C-alpha cells in the first residue's frame, strides 16, 4: 500500500509539471519571437557551435596527480616485492632509471617510507609528451613520523604511449636535452 502512495505522488508531480499556464518550463532554453517568413527553415539556418571540447584546469591537474600517484605506487610496490621488472616499468628512460637504482642501492636496507598521497601544487610544463609539475609528497616513515616534501617531478610518454617517471629534482623540466640522455 505504501508503494502505491509513492506511485500516486510521482504521477501528481509529473502531471503538475506537464500542465501549466502556457509558460515555458524553467529548463527550456529561451525562444526567439516567431517570424512571419513563409520560407522553410534549412539546416544552414540552424545555429552551430565550433567550440572544441576542452578539459578544465582542475580536471587536468587531477589527471596528472593520478598518473604520478599510480607510477609512484607501482614503483614502491616493485621495490617492496623486489620485482625489478615492475619497478623499471615505471620509468620513462634508462638514464633516470639507472640514477634511481644507484640511489636505491645506496640506501641499502633502510625501510622506504609509506606514500600517503601526493598533491600537484603547480604544473610547470604540460605538453603532449612531457609534463613537469611541482608535487607535494606526503609520506610516513617506519616510526610513524609523517612528512611532506615538495619537488619537481617530470613524466614523459614512452614509446608505447604510456607515461613514465623521467626526472625528479631541480634543473630540468622538459626543456632541452634530458640530463641523463646521450643526446
N, C-alpha and C positions, 0 to 999 in steps of 0.2 A: 504494500500500500504506500509505503514511504517513497519508493521509486516512481510511482505514478504521480505523486506530488511534484517531484523534481522534473518529470517529463512535462507536466502541465505548466510549471513555472517557465521552463525553457521555451515552450510554444508561445506563451504570452509575451516573453521577451522578443522572440522572433517576429511575432505579429505586430508588436508595438514599433519595432524598428522598421518594418516594411511599410506600415501605414504611416501617414503623416500629413502635414498641412501643405504638401506640394513643394517644400523646400528641399534642397539637395542635402543628403546626409553630410556630416562633418568630414567624413573620409573621402568624399568625392572631390576631384580637382575642380578648380573654378572653371566655369564655362564662359565663353565669349558670347556676345549678343548675336542672335541669328541674323544672317544677311539675307537680302531678298533676291540673291542671284539664282537664276534657274540653271546655271552651269553646273553639271555634275562634278563632284569632287574627285580628283585623281590622286594617286599615291604620291605624286610630286608635290601636292598641296599639303601633305601631312608634315608636321614638324619632325625634324630629325635631330639626333644628338650625335656628336662626333667625339665625345669625351671618351678617352680610354679608361678602362678600369684600373684604378691605382690602389695600392695599399697605403694605409696611414703610417705615419712615422712610428706610432705606438705599436702597430702590428709588426713592422719590420724589426724594431728593437726586440720584441718578444720572440720573433723568429730567430734572430741572431743569438739571443740568450739560450734558446732551446738547442740550437746547433752546438754551441760551445759547451753547454752542460752535458749533452749527450757524449760529445767527444771526451770531455774530462772524466765522466763516469766510466766510460769504456776503457780509457787509459788506465785509471786507477784499478779497475777490476782486473785488467790484464796483469798489472804489477802484483796485485794480491794473489792471483792464481798462478803466477809465474808463467803466464801464457804470453810469450813474447811475440807470437804471430798476431794475436788480438791486439796487443799493445802497439805494435808497429803499424797496424791498420788505421790508427787514429792520427797519423802524421801525414802531412801533405808532401813532404820531401825528405829525401835521405839525409841531407845535411843537418837539418834540425833534429831529426830522429837520432842521429849519431851523437850530437851535442847533448840531447836529453838523456840518452843512455849512459854517457860518460858521467853526467851529474848524478844519475841514479846509482851508478856503481860506486861513486864516492860516498854516498850515504850509507852504504853497507846494510846493516840490519836494523837501522833506525826505523821504527814504525811510521808509516805515512799517516798524515792527518786524514780525518774523515771530511769529505766535501759536503757541507750542509747546504750549499747553494751558491749561486752567482747572481750578479746584477750588472747589467751593462749601464755604466754611468754616462758614456758618450760614445757615439760612433764617429770615428775619425775619417775612415775611408769606407765607402760602400760601392764597390763595382761588381760586375757580374762574376768575376773570377777571384776577387780578393776583398776581404773585409778586415779592417783594423778597428778595434774598439778598446776603450778603457773599461776594464772589467774589475768589479769588486768580487773577491773570492772569500766566502765565509766557510771557515774550517774549524774543526775541533780536534785537538791533539789527543794522544793516548791518555793523558792525565785529565782530560775533560775541560781543558782551557780553550775557550772559543777565541778565534782571532779573525780579523778582517784585513786582507791585503789587496792593494789595488795595483794593477799592472796593465800594460798594453798587450793584448792578445791578437794575433793575426791568424786568420784562417784563409786557406786558398782551396780552389777547386782542383781536384786531382783529375787525372786522365779519364777516369770512369764517370766523372760528373759529380761525385760525392765530395763533401768538404773534409779537410784535414787540418790539424794544427800545423802552422807554418813557422811561427816565431812568437816568442814571448819576451817582454822586457822593453827597454828603451832603445831607440836608434833606428828602427825600421818599421815602416807602416805602409807597405805595398808599393812604395816608390823606388824606382831604380832596380838594379840587380839585387837579388836576395843575398844577404850577408853570408850564407852558408852554401852558396852555389858556386860552380866553377866559372860561370859567365860574368 
